[in-house]
Amino acid sequence: MSSSRNGHPNAKLAPKAVVGRVSLYLRQLETLQLQGLDKISSRQLGEPFGIKNAQVRKDLAFFGQFGHPGIGYHVDALISVLREILGVDKDWPLALVGLGNLGRALLKYRGFRSRRFHIVAIFDNDPRKIGQEYGGMIVEPIEALRKSIASHKTSLALLCVPAESAQQVADLMVAGGIRGILNFAPAPLSVPSHVNVAAVDLSIQLENLAYKVQKTQEGVSYGGSSSR
């Protein structure tokens, strides 16, 4: 089994939709691994998400040649390769900026740690929170962001500040060396090309769901795939 890191000619950045589906495949593989399965077909891999087997094979082929005709994929081996492709075969320190209700919820979210993402520093501009301990860490002022990022060698950050503060804080993150921002602020960010931003706007997701439910009630079918 070979991947793009082992000589596969496709070194391009995979489309966002492909990466999203690969994350789904990895979770399905990990579930099957816990059930004791050794091999899996492309149909079994995509079926829970409404993804056709041809699409599964195409997605995986973007990164390398996996599996064998008539045999399928070896679960343990494919898990190892997909974790490496997604970068979750190593630990990722995170900076959390903004300790409001959402920030505190993210601080308690166990899913980060299970995927090897670890919040190592917390920042806020509220004097009542600065110096207080949350989750075993001391809340630092926003002004300390750049120095802390360097000391923790942090390249990923969670941005949970109000919209009016988002760009200013993002600028500080970038200046400190952050390369990836998960943006929970309801505002677009302007960042250099070497910095990646993923926006999480829960209201947009709910509007999308409301639209689909409304259309489903009108007789329009969208299928059941959670990858769409």
Phi and psi restraints in degrees (value plus and minus 20) as a CYANA .aco file:
   2 SER   PHI    -143.4  -103.4
   2 SER   PSI     134.5   174.5
   3 SER   PHI    -146.4  -106.4
   3 SER   PSI     159.3   199.3
   4 SER   PHI     -83.7   -43.7
   4 SER   PSI     -40.7    -0.7
   5 ARG   PHI    -101.3   -61.3
   5 ARG   PSI     -26.8    13.2
   6 ASN   PHI    -141.2  -101.2
   6 ASN   PSI      21.7    61.7
   7 GLY   PHI      80.8   120.8
   7 GLY   PSI     -20.1    19.9
   8 HIS   PHI     -87.2   -47.2
   8 HIS   PSI     115.6   155.6
   9 PRO   PHI     -88.8   -48.8
   9 PRO   PSI     -39.4     0.6
  10 ASN   PHI    -106.2   -66.2
  10 ASN   PSI      80.2   120.2
  11 ALA   PHI    -126.1   -86.1
  11 ALA   PSI      -8.5    31.5
  12 LYS   PHI     -93.6   -53.6
  12 LYS   PSI     137.9   177.9
  13 LEU   PHI     -90.1   -50.1
  13 LEU   PSI     106.8   146.8
  14 ALA   PHI     -89.2   -49.2
  14 ALA   PSI     125.1   165.1
  15 PRO   PHI     -78.9   -38.9
  15 PRO   PSI     130.9   170.9
  16 LYS   PHI     -76.3   -36.3
  16 LYS   PSI     -60.4   -20.4
  17 ALA   PHI     -83.9   -43.9
  17 ALA   PSI     -58.4   -18.4
  18 VAL   PHI     -85.4   -45.4
  18 VAL   PSI     -66.1   -26.1
  19 VAL   PHI     -81.8   -41.8
  19 VAL   PSI     -60.0   -20.0
  20 GLY   PHI     -81.8   -41.8
  20 GLY   PSI     -61.0   -21.0
  21 ARG   PHI     -90.5   -50.5
  21 ARG   PSI     -55.3   -15.3
  22 VAL   PHI     -82.6   -42.6
  22 VAL   PSI     -57.5   -17.5
  23 SER   PHI     -81.4   -41.4
  23 SER   PSI     -59.6   -19.6
  24 LEU   PHI     -85.0   -45.0
  24 LEU   PSI     -62.6   -22.6
  25 TYR   PHI     -79.8   -39.8
  25 TYR   PSI     -61.2   -21.2
  26 LEU   PHI     -83.1   -43.1
  26 LEU   PSI     -61.7   -21.7
  27 ARG   PHI     -86.4   -46.4
  27 ARG   PSI     -58.5   -18.5
  28 GLN   PHI     -85.1   -45.1
  28 GLN   PSI     -61.6   -21.6
  29 LEU   PHI     -82.2   -42.2
  29 LEU   PSI     -61.9   -21.9
  30 GLU   PHI     -86.6   -46.6
  30 GLU   PSI     -55.1   -15.1
  31 THR   PHI     -84.4   -44.4
  31 THR   PSI     -65.1   -25.1
  32 LEU   PHI     -87.3   -47.3
  32 LEU   PSI     -53.7   -13.7
  33 GLN   PHI     -82.1   -42.1
  33 GLN   PSI     -61.6   -21.6
  34 LEU   PHI     -84.8   -44.8
  34 LEU   PSI     -47.1    -7.1
  35 GLN   PHI    -103.4   -63.4
  35 GLN   PSI     -24.3    15.7
  36 GLY   PHI      69.6   109.6
  36 GLY   PSI      -9.9    30.1
  37 LEU   PHI     -94.6   -54.6
  37 LEU   PSI     121.4   161.4
  38 ASP   PHI    -121.5   -81.5
  38 ASP   PSI     -54.6   -14.6
  39 LYS   PHI    -151.3  -111.3
  39 LYS   PSI     136.1   176.1
  40 ILE   PHI    -169.2  -129.2
  40 ILE   PSI     128.0   168.0
  41 SER   PHI    -113.9   -73.9
  41 SER   PSI     145.2   185.2
  42 SER   PHI     -84.3   -44.3
  42 SER   PSI     -51.7   -11.7
  43 ARG   PHI     -84.1   -44.1
  43 ARG   PSI     -66.9   -26.9
  44 GLN   PHI     -83.2   -43.2
  44 GLN   PSI     -51.9   -11.9
  45 LEU   PHI     -92.3   -52.3
  45 LEU   PSI     -57.1   -17.1
  46 GLY   PHI    -117.9   -77.9
  46 GLY   PSI     -40.7    -0.7
  47 GLU   PHI     -75.4   -35.4
  47 GLU   PSI     -63.1   -23.1
  48 PRO   PHI     -81.5   -41.5
  48 PRO   PSI     -40.2    -0.2
  49 PHE   PHI    -128.8   -88.8
  49 PHE   PSI     -13.1    26.9
  50 GLY   PHI      51.0    91.0
  50 GLY   PSI       5.1    45.1
  51 ILE   PHI    -122.0   -82.0
  51 ILE   PSI     106.6   146.6
  52 LYS   PHI     -88.8   -48.8
  52 LYS   PSI     131.6   171.6
  53 ASN   PHI     -81.2   -41.2
  53 ASN   PSI     -52.6   -12.6
  54 ALA   PHI     -84.5   -44.5
  54 ALA   PSI     -56.6   -16.6
  55 GLN   PHI     -89.3   -49.3
  55 GLN   PSI     -58.9   -18.9
  56 VAL   PHI     -78.6   -38.6
  56 VAL   PSI     -68.9   -28.9
  57 ARG   PHI     -83.3   -43.3
  57 ARG   PSI     -58.9   -18.9
  58 LYS   PHI     -85.8   -45.8
  58 LYS   PSI     -62.4   -22.4
  59 ASP   PHI     -81.4   -41.4
  59 ASP   PSI     -67.4   -27.4
  60 LEU   PHI     -88.1   -48.1
  60 LEU   PSI     -54.2   -14.2
  61 ALA   PHI     -85.2   -45.2
  61 ALA   PSI     -40.9    -0.9
  62 PHE   PHI     -80.4   -40.4
  62 PHE   PSI     -49.9    -9.9
  63 PHE   PHI    -124.4   -84.4
  63 PHE   PSI     -35.4     4.6
  64 GLY   PHI     140.8   180.8
  64 GLY   PSI    -194.9  -154.9
  65 GLN   PHI    -121.7   -81.7
  65 GLN   PSI      94.4   134.4
  66 PHE   PHI    -144.4  -104.4
  66 PHE   PSI     130.6   170.6
  67 GLY   PHI      56.2    96.2
  67 GLY   PSI     157.5   197.5
  68 HIS   PHI    -160.0  -120.0
  68 HIS   PSI     116.9   156.9
  69 PRO   PHI     -75.2   -35.2
  69 PRO   PSI     111.9   151.9
  70 GLY   PHI      61.2   101.2
  70 GLY   PSI     -30.9     9.1
  71 ILE   PHI    -133.5   -93.5
  71 ILE   PSI     -60.4   -20.4
  72 GLY   PHI      76.1   116.1
  72 GLY   PSI    -172.4  -132.4
  73 TYR   PHI    -130.7   -90.7
  73 TYR   PSI     121.0   161.0
  74 HIS   PHI     -99.3   -59.3
  74 HIS   PSI      99.2   139.2
  75 VAL   PHI     -77.6   -37.6
  75 VAL   PSI     -71.7   -31.7
  76 ASP   PHI     -81.4   -41.4
  76 ASP   PSI     -63.5   -23.5
  77 ALA   PHI     -87.4   -47.4
  77 ALA   PSI     -60.7   -20.7
  78 LEU   PHI     -90.4   -50.4
  78 LEU   PSI     -55.5   -15.5
  79 ILE   PHI     -78.8   -38.8
  79 ILE   PSI     -66.5   -26.5
  80 SER   PHI     -79.9   -39.9
  80 SER   PSI     -64.3   -24.3
  81 VAL   PHI     -88.9   -48.9
  81 VAL   PSI     -63.5   -23.5
  82 LEU   PHI     -87.2   -47.2
  82 LEU   PSI     -55.3   -15.3
  83 ARG   PHI     -82.8   -42.8
  83 ARG   PSI     -60.0   -20.0
  84 GLU   PHI     -86.4   -46.4
  84 GLU   PSI     -63.1   -23.1
  85 ILE   PHI     -80.8   -40.8
  85 ILE   PSI     -63.8   -23.8
  86 LEU   PHI     -99.9   -59.9
  86 LEU   PSI     -30.8     9.2
  87 GLY   PHI      63.4   103.4
  87 GLY   PSI      -8.3    31.7
  88 VAL   PHI    -120.1   -80.1
  88 VAL   PSI       4.4    44.4
  89 ASP   PHI    -113.8   -73.8
  89 ASP   PSI     -10.1    29.9
  90 LYS   PHI    -165.8  -125.8
  90 LYS   PSI     147.4   187.4
  91 ASP   PHI    -101.8   -61.8
  91 ASP   PSI     122.8   162.8
  92 TRP   PHI    -143.7  -103.7
  92 TRP   PSI      90.9   130.9
  93 PRO   PHI     -93.1   -53.1
  93 PRO   PSI     119.7   159.7
  94 LEU   PHI    -139.4   -99.4
  94 LEU   PSI     125.3   165.3
  95 ALA   PHI    -123.9   -83.9
  95 ALA   PSI     113.4   153.4
  96 LEU   PHI    -129.7   -89.7
  96 LEU   PSI      98.9   138.9
  97 VAL   PHI    -135.9   -95.9
  97 VAL   PSI      95.7   135.7
  98 GLY   PHI      88.6   128.6
  98 GLY   PSI      83.4   123.4
  99 LEU   PHI    -128.4   -88.4
  99 LEU   PSI      31.0    71.0
 100 GLY   PHI    -103.6   -63.6
 100 GLY   PSI    -179.1  -139.1
 101 ASN   PHI     -79.3   -39.3
 101 ASN   PSI     -64.1   -24.1
 102 LEU   PHI     -87.5   -47.5
 102 LEU   PSI     -63.9   -23.9
 103 GLY   PHI     -79.7   -39.7
 103 GLY   PSI     -62.5   -22.5
 104 ARG   PHI     -86.1   -46.1
 104 ARG   PSI     -56.6   -16.6
 105 ALA   PHI     -84.8   -44.8
 105 ALA   PSI     -62.6   -22.6
 106 LEU   PHI     -85.5   -45.5
 106 LEU   PSI     -55.0   -15.0
 107 LEU   PHI     -82.2   -42.2
 107 LEU   PSI     -50.4   -10.4
 108 LYS   PHI    -112.0   -72.0
 108 LYS   PSI     -26.6    13.4
 109 TYR   PHI     -90.1   -50.1
 109 TYR   PSI      95.9   135.9
 110 ARG   PHI     -95.8   -55.8
 110 ARG   PSI     -39.1     0.9
 111 GLY   PHI     -82.3   -42.3
 111 GLY   PSI     -50.0   -10.0
 112 PHE   PHI     -80.8   -40.8
 112 PHE   PSI     -71.2   -31.2
 113 ARG   PHI     -83.9   -43.9
 113 ARG   PSI     -56.7   -16.7
 114 SER   PHI     -86.9   -46.9
 114 SER   PSI     -42.2    -2.2
 115 ARG   PHI    -121.2   -81.2
 115 ARG   PSI      -8.2    31.8
 116 ARG   PHI      53.9    93.9
 116 ARG   PSI       6.2    46.2
 117 PHE   PHI    -123.6   -83.6
 117 PHE   PSI     106.5   146.5
 118 HIS   PHI    -147.9  -107.9
 118 HIS   PSI      99.7   139.7
 119 ILE   PHI     -92.7   -52.7
 119 ILE   PSI     101.0   141.0
 120 VAL   PHI    -134.8   -94.8
 120 VAL   PSI     -31.0     9.0
 121 ALA   PHI    -173.4  -133.4
 121 ALA   PSI     123.2   163.2
 122 ILE   PHI    -145.7  -105.7
 122 ILE   PSI     120.1   160.1
 123 PHE   PHI    -154.1  -114.1
 123 PHE   PSI     126.6   166.6
 124 ASP   PHI    -178.7  -138.7
 124 ASP   PSI     142.2   182.2
 125 ASN   PHI    -127.4   -87.4
 125 ASN   PSI     -13.3    26.7
 126 ASP   PHI    -105.3   -65.3
 126 ASP   PSI      95.8   135.8
 127 PRO   PHI     -77.2   -37.2
 127 PRO   PSI     -46.8    -6.8
 128 ARG   PHI     -92.6   -52.6
 128 ARG   PSI     -41.0    -1.0
 129 LYS   PHI    -118.7   -78.7
 129 LYS   PSI     -51.4   -11.4
 130 ILE   PHI     -81.3   -41.3
 130 ILE   PSI     110.8   150.8
 131 GLY   PHI      70.9   110.9
 131 GLY   PSI     -32.3     7.7
 132 GLN   PHI    -102.7   -62.7
 132 GLN   PSI     138.2   178.2
 133 GLU   PHI    -120.1   -80.1
 133 GLU   PSI     109.4   149.4
 134 TYR   PHI    -154.9  -114.9
 134 TYR   PSI     107.4   147.4
 135 GLY   PHI      37.5    77.5
 135 GLY   PSI      11.4    51.4
 136 GLY   PHI      60.1   100.1
 136 GLY   PSI     -12.7    27.3
 137 MET   PHI    -143.6  -103.6
 137 MET   PSI     130.8   170.8
 138 ILE   PHI    -111.7   -71.7
 138 ILE   PSI     110.2   150.2
 139 VAL   PHI     -89.7   -49.7
 139 VAL   PSI     106.9   146.9
 140 GLU   PHI    -124.9   -84.9
 140 GLU   PSI     135.5   175.5
 141 PRO   PHI     -91.2   -51.2
 141 PRO   PSI     134.6   174.6
 142 ILE   PHI     -74.9   -34.9
 142 ILE   PSI     -54.1   -14.1
 143 GLU   PHI     -82.2   -42.2
 143 GLU   PSI     -41.4    -1.4
 144 ALA   PHI    -108.0   -68.0
 144 ALA   PSI     -19.4    20.6
 145 LEU   PHI     -77.0   -37.0
 145 LEU   PSI     -70.5   -30.5
 146 ARG   PHI     -81.4   -41.4
 146 ARG   PSI     -65.6   -25.6
 147 LYS   PHI     -86.0   -46.0
 147 LYS   PSI     -61.1   -21.1
 148 SER   PHI     -86.7   -46.7
 148 SER   PSI     -61.1   -21.1
 149 ILE   PHI     -78.2   -38.2
 149 ILE   PSI     -62.4   -22.4
 150 ALA   PHI     -86.5   -46.5
 150 ALA   PSI     -61.7   -21.7
 151 SER   PHI     -89.6   -49.6
 151 SER   PSI     -52.9   -12.9
 152 HIS   PHI    -110.8   -70.8
 152 HIS   PSI     -24.2    15.8
 153 LYS   PHI      33.4    73.4
 153 LYS   PSI      29.1    69.1
 154 THR   PHI    -110.4   -70.4
 154 THR   PSI     113.7   153.7
 155 SER   PHI    -139.9   -99.9
 155 SER   PSI     -26.0    14.0
 156 LEU   PHI    -143.6  -103.6
 156 LEU   PSI     125.3   165.3
 157 ALA   PHI    -163.1  -123.1
 157 ALA   PSI     131.4   171.4
 158 LEU   PHI    -126.2   -86.2
 158 LEU   PSI     101.5   141.5
 159 LEU   PHI    -125.4   -85.4
 159 LEU   PSI      89.7   129.7
 160 CYS   PHI    -146.9  -106.9
 160 CYS   PSI      28.4    68.4
 161 VAL   PHI    -130.0   -90.0
 161 VAL   PSI     145.2   185.2
 162 PRO   PHI     -81.2   -41.2
 162 PRO   PSI     137.6   177.6
 163 ALA   PHI     -76.1   -36.1
 163 ALA   PSI     -59.1   -19.1
 164 GLU   PHI     -89.1   -49.1
 164 GLU   PSI     -37.3     2.7
 165 SER   PHI    -123.2   -83.2
 165 SER   PSI     -30.0    10.0
 166 ALA   PHI     -79.7   -39.7
 166 ALA   PSI     -68.1   -28.1
 167 GLN   PHI     -85.6   -45.6
 167 GLN   PSI     -61.7   -21.7
 168 GLN   PHI     -81.8   -41.8
 168 GLN   PSI     -63.8   -23.8
 169 VAL   PHI     -88.2   -48.2
 169 VAL   PSI     -59.7   -19.7
 170 ALA   PHI     -80.3   -40.3
 170 ALA   PSI     -59.1   -19.1
 171 ASP   PHI     -80.9   -40.9
 171 ASP   PSI     -60.5   -20.5
 172 LEU   PHI     -85.4   -45.4
 172 LEU   PSI     -59.6   -19.6
 173 MET   PHI     -80.2   -40.2
 173 MET   PSI     -68.6   -28.6
 174 VAL   PHI     -82.8   -42.8
 174 VAL   PSI     -62.1   -22.1
 175 ALA   PHI     -83.1   -43.1
 175 ALA   PSI     -49.4    -9.4
 176 GLY   PHI    -102.8   -62.8
 176 GLY   PSI     -31.3     8.7
 177 GLY   PHI      92.0   132.0
 177 GLY   PSI     -13.3    26.7
 178 ILE   PHI     -86.6   -46.6
 178 ILE   PSI     115.2   155.2
 179 ARG   PHI    -132.0   -92.0
 179 ARG   PSI     -32.6     7.4
 180 GLY   PHI    -163.6  -123.6
 180 GLY   PSI     109.2   149.2
 181 ILE   PHI    -143.2  -103.2
 181 ILE   PSI     104.3   144.3
 182 LEU   PHI    -113.3   -73.3
 182 LEU   PSI      85.7   125.7
 183 ASN   PHI    -116.4   -76.4
 183 ASN   PSI      90.2   130.2
 184 PHE   PHI    -115.8   -75.8
 184 PHE   PSI     -24.4    15.6
 185 ALA   PHI     -95.4   -55.4
 185 ALA   PSI     117.8   157.8
 186 PRO   PHI     -98.2   -58.2
 186 PRO   PSI      39.2    79.2
 187 ALA   PHI    -175.2  -135.2
 187 ALA   PSI     120.2   160.2
 188 PRO   PHI     -91.9   -51.9
 188 PRO   PSI     130.9   170.9
 189 LEU   PHI    -134.6   -94.6
 189 LEU   PSI     124.6   164.6
 190 SER   PHI    -126.4   -86.4
 190 SER   PSI      94.2   134.2
 191 VAL   PHI    -154.2  -114.2
 191 VAL   PSI     140.7   180.7
 192 PRO   PHI     -82.8   -42.8
 192 PRO   PSI     142.9   182.9
 193 SER   PHI     -84.3   -44.3
 193 SER   PSI     -43.1    -3.1
 194 HIS   PHI    -104.0   -64.0
 194 HIS   PSI     -22.5    17.5
 195 VAL   PHI    -127.2   -87.2
 195 VAL   PSI     112.5   152.5
 196 ASN   PHI    -123.5   -83.5
 196 ASN   PSI     116.5   156.5
 197 VAL   PHI    -143.6  -103.6
 197 VAL   PSI     111.4   151.4
 198 ALA   PHI    -137.8   -97.8
 198 ALA   PSI      99.5   139.5
 199 ALA   PHI    -111.7   -71.7
 199 ALA   PSI     115.1   155.1
 200 VAL   PHI    -141.5  -101.5
 200 VAL   PSI      79.3   119.3
 201 ASP   PHI    -133.1   -93.1
 201 ASP   PSI      82.5   122.5
 202 LEU   PHI     -84.5   -44.5
 202 LEU   PSI     -52.6   -12.6
 203 SER   PHI     -87.2   -47.2
 203 SER   PSI     -56.1   -16.1
 204 ILE   PHI     -84.9   -44.9
 204 ILE   PSI     -60.9   -20.9
 205 GLN   PHI     -83.0   -43.0
 205 GLN   PSI     -60.7   -20.7
 206 LEU   PHI     -87.4   -47.4
 206 LEU   PSI     -58.4   -18.4
 207 GLU   PHI     -82.3   -42.3
 207 GLU   PSI     -59.8   -19.8
 208 ASN   PHI     -82.8   -42.8
 208 ASN   PSI     -63.1   -23.1
 209 LEU   PHI     -84.8   -44.8
 209 LEU   PSI     -62.9   -22.9
 210 ALA   PHI     -81.2   -41.2
 210 ALA   PSI     -61.4   -21.4
 211 TYR   PHI     -81.0   -41.0
 211 TYR   PSI     -67.4   -27.4
 212 LYS   PHI     -86.4   -46.4
 212 LYS   PSI     -60.1   -20.1
 213 VAL   PHI     -83.8   -43.8
 213 VAL   PSI     -62.1   -22.1
 214 GLN   PHI     -81.7   -41.7
 214 GLN   PSI     -63.9   -23.9
 215 LYS   PHI     -89.3   -49.3
 215 LYS   PSI     -54.6   -14.6
 216 THR   PHI     -83.2   -43.2
 216 THR   PSI     -60.2   -20.2
 217 GLN   PHI     -84.7   -44.7
 217 GLN   PSI     -44.8    -4.8
 218 GLU   PHI    -108.1   -68.1
 218 GLU   PSI     -18.9    21.1
 219 GLY   PHI      80.4   120.4
 219 GLY   PSI     -13.5    26.5
 220 VAL   PHI    -113.4   -73.4
 220 VAL   PSI     107.7   147.7
 221 SER   PHI    -120.7   -80.7
 221 SER   PSI     115.4   155.4
 222 TYR   PHI    -131.8   -91.8
 222 TYR   PSI     -23.6    16.4
 223 GLY   PHI      58.8    98.8
 223 GLY   PSI    -198.5  -158.5
 224 GLY   PHI    -135.3   -95.3
 224 GLY   PSI      -4.6    35.4
 225 SER   PHI     -91.1   -51.1
 225 SER   PSI     110.0   150.0
 226 SER   PHI    -103.9   -63.9
 226 SER   PSI     -20.6    19.4
 227 SER   PHI    -112.4   -72.4
 227 SER   PSI     -21.5    18.5
